[in-house]
Amino acid sequence: MKEPMSVEGYDLLVEEFKFLLEVEKPKVAHEKLVAAALGDRSENADYQAAKEKLRHIDKRLFYLNSMMQKAHIVDPSLHAHERVGFGSSVRICNLQTDEEELYTLCGVLEAEPENGLISVHSPLAKSMLGKKEGDEFVLRLAHAKKEFEIVAIFYKNIFSLKKNIRTKKDFAFH
C-alpha cells in the first residue's frame, strides 16, 4: 500500500536514513569494536550497549527503508482543495455542539494529532476525504457517533504547522 507524504516529509525521511546509515551506524560499530577489544564480552556493559544500539539502528533503518519504498510523494500546493484530500486544511463544525475544529490531513509520519495534523488513515480523515464545503458527514466511534459539517477547505503547508520537526540530534541513538 502506498503511503502519501509531502515533499518535506519524504526529504526528512531520507535525511534520517542517510544520517543513521552514514554517521550513526559506523560510529556505534566503532564503539562496539573498541568495547570488544577490552576483553570478556559477556560482562562488558559498553559492548552490550553498543550491540543493542546497533540492533535499534538496524530496525529503524529497515522501517525507514520500507516507508521510502511505499512513499507516494504528493505536493498538496498543486491541488485546488475544492474537495478534502491529502494536504487539505479543513475547518469542521460539530453539529451537536456548534464548536469548530481545524485539521490538516497528512502522512502517517507527519501526523501530530495534538497540533491538528492527522493521518489520512485516521477515522476522522477517512470520513472527510472527498467532501466539499457545506457537506455533512458522520464519524462513527465505538460508543457514539458525531455529525460534522465541512465549513472551509484550504491549503496551508504541512511543515509550517508542525511543532515537532525531527533533527539530526533526534535521529541519533543515545
C-alpha positions, 0 to 999 in steps of 0.5 A: 500500500502506498503511503502519501507524504509531502515533499518535506516529509519524504526529504526528512525521511531520507535525511534520517536514513542517510544520517543513521546509515552514514554517521550513526551506524559506523560510529556505534560499530566503532564503539562496539569494536573498541568495547570488544577489544577490552576483553570478556564480552559477556560482562562488558556493559559498553559492548552490550550497549553498543550491540543493542544500539546497533540492533535499534539502528538496524530496525529503524533503518529497515522501517525507514527503508520500507516507508521510502519504498511505499512513499507516494510523494504528493505536493498538496500546493498543486491541488485546488482543495475544492474537495478534502484530500491529502494536504487539505486544511479543513475547518469542521463544525460539530453539529451537536455542539456548534464548536469548530475544529481545524485539521490538516490531513497528512502522512502517517509520519507527519501526523501530530494529532495534538497540533491538528495534523492527522493521518489520512488513515485516521477515522476522522480523515477517512470520513472527510476525504472527498467532501466539499464545503457545506457537506455533512458527514458522520464519524462513527466511534465505538460508543457514539457517533458525531455529525460534522459539517465541512465549513472551509477547505484550504491549503496551508503547508504541512511543515509550517504547522508542525511543532515537532520537526525531527533533527539530526540530534533526534535521529541519533541513538543515545 
